[in-house]
């Protein structure tokens, strides 16, 4: 049976609910946090800077990724510098392209060369991984976020892609490969098996960690009991 104690991968919590983040911060196995504008919108955040500063003040000792949201590179760069100033544990998230599909390489190159720690996000292909790795400064820590879960949503097995991505990222020894958007708990163990450095996991999916090591016969019986109890609670009947 798998065991969380055997995992070498770093688990980052992905979300924007402050109370949930605080609960997860109390868990030693959570090594960092990621969020994005979509998660913030779902959480009802209406003041981006206030929220960013609040979580950075509350979690000063683990990396937190906060994303720019401009679409032109000049404004992205200004936003990136401001976000980087909010705390020493910030990774500034830069999308791999803007909405026009234009590669963010020159912006990545400038910021990384200045020592700003980035999380380059929304990467789907090995060509993008290579171009991002080439743009990163070898002396500056960075995160390369490949959306393996969304790749899987297209019917493509992400493991071979992530295995090759790891080889590419090795050219930047201070860069870490992140398995983004996992769809099931098994993805944590898949990512760990191939040597991925980080996986970012939603708060709901993290709740399933309690199932790791669960005996399958016991799980089967509990599932049968669930069906029975729900049918009973609903007062279902069949005339026989």
Number of C-alpha atoms within 10 A of each C-alpha: 7 11 11 14 7 9 15 15 21 18 21 26 26 25 22 26 17 15 9 13 19 13 9 19 19 9 9 8 16 18 19 23 26 23 20 17 15 12 16 17 12 11 13 11 17 10 9 14 13 11 16 20 14 13 16 21 12 12 17 13 14 15 18 26 26 25 25 20 16 17 14 14 18 11 13 20 18 12 17 25 15 14 21 19 12 15 17 15 18 25 25 26 28 26 23 25 19 16 11 8 8 12 17 20 20 13 19 26 16 15 20 20 16 11 13 22 26 26 28 28 22 20 20 20 15 16 12 19 24 15 15 23 25 17 20 30 23 16 14 18 19 26 24 29 25 27 20 27 19 17 20 15 11 9 8 13 13 22 18 11 16 25 15 13 23 22 12 19 21 13 14 19 13 15 24 19 24 28 27 28 21 21 16 13 16 13 20 23 20 14 25 19 14 15 15 22 19 24 26 25 25 20 17 12 14 18 10 11 15 9 11 13 11 13 10 11 9 10 12 11 10 12 12 11 12 12 11 11 12 11 12 11 9 8 8 8 8 4 3 3
